[in-house]
Amino acid sequence: MRKFDTKVQHLKYKVLREVARHAWNDRLTENILDIPKQIVPGNEPTMRCCVYKERAILDERVKLAMGGDKTNPNIIEVISIACDECPVGGYEVTDACRGCLAHRCEDVCKRGAISFDRNHVAVIDKSKCVECGACAKVCPYTAIVNRTRPCQNACKVKAISMDEKKAAEIDNNKCIQCGACVYQCPFGAITDKSFILDVIRLLKNSDENKVYALVAPSISSQFTYAKLGQVITGMKALGFHTVIEAALGADMVALSEAKELSEKGFLTSSCCPAFVQYIKSAFPQLTPYISHNLSPMATLAKYIKDTTPNAKVVFVGPCTAKKAEAQLAHVKEYVDAVLTFEELQALFDSRDLELSGLEEGVLDNASYFGRIFARSGGLSDAAAQAMKELGIDFTIKPVVCDGIEACRMALLKKSKNALDGNFIEGMACIGGCIGGAGCLTHGEKNKAEVDKYGREALEKTIGDAVSVLNYEV
Amino acid sequence: MVKITVCIGSSCHIKGSRQVVEQLQDLIAKHNVGDRVELSGTFCMGKCQQGVCVTVDDTFYSVSPDTAEAFFKEAVLAKV
């Protein structure tokens, strides 16, 4: 079995793989109705109440693997029938409450929401409770638990609510398409649309229009069962003309970001599309501070399209929000499709490519600094280095934020003119891109893997890495 | 106009395409032919074994940092 963090990812992967397998053979239309039964062949349910519900949900997953609901502009979609309608009670006292004397819960509650019944057991008055969680923190028996839905808990922009049938519903005006809910929903009821069929179509036509893959530097923490060079060879076997590090685009961005910052005096980063969208929807007054640079993906894709007629560009990374970025009016002419690492794994297996048996190719375009964009703090380090290399006399004072809560704190301070810093590096995912929802695995060592990969780069400075491009800063 | 294209894909990069590009830039300046020679890069020419891959107009050359100067004199200067 492939390495995934959860069985939900594995199920999603199986659907993508089968859809892709039939698409390669031009037999998707004939076989589309058989995919659910192929994945759930037996009569005994293993995931839901019956095999028919399991297959009905798989039908929905097949639709999403084929691009999902075209009338819904959001990359992230809820599969309503897969939503288990988890409890939504908020903070509740469980029977672990021993009816103690200390009553720390009562003392800490600023709203006076806690009283005690005849057995001295705590009771929360829901009309007074504001769900702050202070009582749960102080209870020595951890008898108070928070029953919120994992999707709502994961969604720090509060875009998820319940519809009238108690299934999750996404507010498209608030959603930043970061994919946190996709990764957290234990039932796999929220998922990202796939463009895997568009990629297969491009690859099948690669004799006429070469397909360039731009791969995000977070790949260094992925596909751990094979060597990175084998992943590159595998991608070429799929039909990509070549594989280029998106980190080279990051090197280009580091230079132009440093220049823009020194000219304007204050900037928020524009590499993470979910962070950019968050500023626009939650702090619109700060929009003028967003860096005008295209993201590393779009910057390098633009370079390829400008220099190579008829080239097609596919970005491969850890990110669901990149799928949305690629549809923006000022980006879509450069990026033809976006794949996640999950989807790349499905593509490999749809062609029965065993990576660990392949020869090792090479991937070396970017500098150390471009590569470390994959983890929180990397962009700020690179911008400081770029200042040095460009000889700009400006002291960057970065505020490094990973996760939307940290981003919100920094943006809130900036909106009140109370921020100690001149550059907000914002990444919607915890840890930066290595925490992205489209990663196969998430682990403690991923940051160290990125740094190690960074140090292995042939080019040690940003200037050396971009020197081959004739790139004007 | 003579068009030189140097492969800057990964395989050629580790064989020294940056050094080749830098030498060609210097040579173009030194011989004062910047108005007649266009230098550009491309990602992968599909002949990775023969890198650093270079084309002059449509003719293919296999160049290395050690042979860049000789290549320039023979394949470029002779043409301008």
Interface residues (C-beta under 8 A of the other chain):
Chain A: Y212 I232 H241 T242 V243 I244 E245 I304 T307 T308 G361 V362 L363 D364 N365 L458 E459 D464 S467 V468 L469 N470
Chain B: V6 I8 G9 S10 S11 H13 I14 S17 R18 V21 E22 L39 S40 G41 T42 F43 C44 G46
